[in-house]
Amino acid sequence: MNYISTRGGVAPQQFSDILLGGLMADGGLSIPESYPQLTQADLESMAPLNYRDLAFAVISRFVDDIPADDLKALIEKTYTSEVYCNGRSKNQASHITPLIKLDNNLYIQELSNGPTLAFKDMAMQLLGNLFEYVLDKKGEQINILGATSGDTGSAAEYAMRGKRGVNVFMLSPFGKMSPFQRAQMFSLQDENIFNLSVHGFFDACQDIVKDVNKDAEFKAKYKIGAVNSINWGRIVAQVVYYFKGYFAMILASGKKVGDKVDFCVPSGNFGNICAGHIARQMGLPIGQLIVATNENDVLDEFFKTGGYHPRGLDRTYETTSPSMDITKASNLERFVFDLIGRDAERLAAMWKSVETGSGFELTADEFATMRDRYGFKSEASNHADRIAHIREVFEKYGVQVDPHTADGFKAAKAHRNPAVPMVIMETALPAKFEDTMQEALKQAPFRPKGLAGLEALPQRFDAIEADAALIKQYLVERIK
Ligand SMILES: *Cc1c(COP(=O)(O)O)cnc(C)c1O
């Protein structure tokens, strides 16, 4: 399996080469030269597999520079009921991403039962093990530098804690995270995890990361890397749970392998749902892929009009589904590459206009193809919708869903065909968003047993000024 760049300017590379990198050298994103194709017989043989075996069946088709036995061992070590133990029902833990029924043909897929209670653990935990393995083989080290307002940073830290060859330096805005998020990150005592609490807003943290990365010499000398949402390893790991959700849904709804299932995905950077698109390209019978957004509705606008016009920070709103507060969806580039027939030259021109101008418009044909052949639909929500849908799901079905999943529920309802099974992806557990859950349900959300008393654990972090030079100095002193 060779990987190319969406912008066409890079020679084909192997999985292990792109795993540790971010953007390709030409500014594009890595993508397989072609997608592995599955037959009806392949799908039928995959249907009964447990999560680990399914993960191997899917991921091994994208990787040919890691021996099969090694890849299998890394996957086996990642997807265990001990790691994915934070769900509603203990005896479902072995399914890793179990379904919960809301209504006939309407289910939620639990993706958030890992250590940090968000779907990002699904991919990040595997990435931690893959990084350690690949760095060991290459005899290299990586120092991950990131900025977080909550979810991504904690998922990265829990995935990389204690891994050989990896240090994590995570910047977060001082006093701006919820007490739960702060406790989650700062209670880690591992020597390779460094939490820097920066005096400033999230944007300041992000600017510092950009500044450090602009210093090419520093970046190379200190082996600075990232694990952001464009990382191909994350995308490929996410493809797996669409297969798992599909087969579980076929079983639950009494359908046959080959029948269509719709998926609805709370979206921000378009990483999660991009994995759904890839699963469909491999031959998984997905009907609609429904993009749910919040008040930051740049993707809703794109899927409803064919115009992609990313917005500046002045038009990025802070909402109560904060992990979707994104107005530039990096992974969209991968889907549009496929949509326009993999024309790298045109793609490069379109993204140039995203970076320097006002964005682009699809042709009428492309717009129709996107909706009809690729099945993309969308819906946006606001705070009042979110509160109303958290309540509705609880009152009708007795299930607590978090604010992001509630946005998904609204979008699923808007596009649902009652004859076709629909799976809503649960991207976080409600325990992470106590204030909004309180507002909606007048009660605290359920909290997984292992996380009782989290806020009382000793915390370890360094407070620091929002100054790139100081932060570089901090790194230099700690990188051996
Ligand atoms: C990251 C995140 C999202 C958005 O996922 P993308 O892959 O960026 O589209 C949605 N919900 C939650 C809870 C998240 O943490």
The ligand as an SDF file (V2000), in Angstrom:
LIG
                    3D

 15 15  0  0  0  0  0  0  0  0999 V2000
  -13.1070   15.7210   18.4220 C   0  0  0  0  0  0  0  0  0  0  0  0
  -14.5530   15.6330   18.7300 C   0  0  0  0  0  0  0  0  0  0  0  0
  -15.5390   15.7920   17.7290 C   0  0  0  0  0  0  0  0  0  0  0  0
  -15.1910   16.1410   16.2960 C   0  0  0  0  0  0  0  0  0  0  0  0
  -14.5710   15.0930   15.6210 O   0  0  0  0  0  0  0  0  0  0  0  0
  -13.8290   15.3550   14.2220 P   0  0  0  0  0  0  0  0  0  0  0  0
  -13.1190   14.0760   13.9240 O   0  0  0  0  0  0  0  0  0  0  0  0
  -12.8820   16.4870   14.4710 O   0  0  0  0  0  0  0  0  0  0  0  0
  -14.8740   15.6870   13.2240 O   0  0  0  0  0  0  0  0  0  0  0  0
  -16.8640   15.6410   18.0840 C   0  0  0  0  0  0  0  0  0  0  0  0
  -17.2280   15.3780   19.3530 N   0  0  0  0  0  0  0  0  0  0  0  0
  -16.3150   15.2200   20.3370 C   0  0  0  0  0  0  0  0  0  0  0  0
  -16.7880   14.9510   21.7120 C   0  0  0  0  0  0  0  0  0  0  0  0
  -14.9460   15.3250   20.0720 C   0  0  0  0  0  0  0  0  0  0  0  0
  -14.0520   15.1820   21.0620 O   0  0  0  0  0  0  0  0  0  0  0  0
  1  2  1  0
  2  3  1  0
  2 14  2  0
  3  4  1  0
  3 10  2  0
  4  5  1  0
  5  6  1  0
  6  7  2  0
  6  8  1  0
  6  9  1  0
 10 11  1  0
 11 12  2  0
 12 13  1  0
 12 14  1  0
 14 15  1  0
M  END
$$$$
